[in-house]
Amino acid sequence: MSEQTEHSPEESFISHLVELRDRLVKAMYGLGIACAALMAWPGPSAIYDFLAKPMLASLPAGSKMIATGVISPFLVPMKVTLLMAFMLALPWILYQAWAFIAPGLYTHEKRLVAPLVISSSVLFLSGVAFCYFLVFGRVFKFINEFAPTSISVAPDIENYLDFIISMCLAFGVTFEVPVVVVVLVRMGLVPLEKLKAIRPYVIVGAFVIAAIVTPPDIVSQFSLAIPMIILFELGLLIAPLFVKATQAPGSTESNGGN
């Protein structure tokens, strides 16, 4: 850990709580600014219409979604706006989290903050975009084609919101696999060779996770499992380079060794 002026345990604990509070407040300010900007333009209704496009495209011409709750037409677009604001402010929120940890790191370790913040944000947003642009259309088409002709498909907007949130979060989180691999290797928690050795289990695990978090069609399951496997392999390639770049001068660390 970096050298610090000696403080009593109580003073150190309180100072950490104050710092944590300040970082949380700054993160909430960023989220609030992003939310206010989206409320002004393009507005909650336009944002929800954008998210509803994949479902509407799979419905018969002229079909619309329904709102069964009294305040759903107001509440659901507001929730969607908050979700979009969170994704917009994600780099700032992650930066505040890493900035809270940074004072306890060595100078060479602080070099990992910017790459991890940027890569975590890009990978999460890439997972969400992948889900929206490539997965939703196939999933909704499969579900609506599977429905018997005696059923009129008219999705409720609250159920639709819950579904897209769970799917977007699932893809966003699973796209963080390279970051997880890099952190495990860099912190010395799991050697690189051990991760390479468990590759077959990772492949099976990717398909199991995909089967759990996606609808029961093979297209959406492969759409999640295959990127997870590719991203795991990407993490294995990047981890040694990252370890080398963040080592202390003259260090003989071998966390990313062969």
Beta strands, then each sheet from edge to edge (+ up, - down):
end
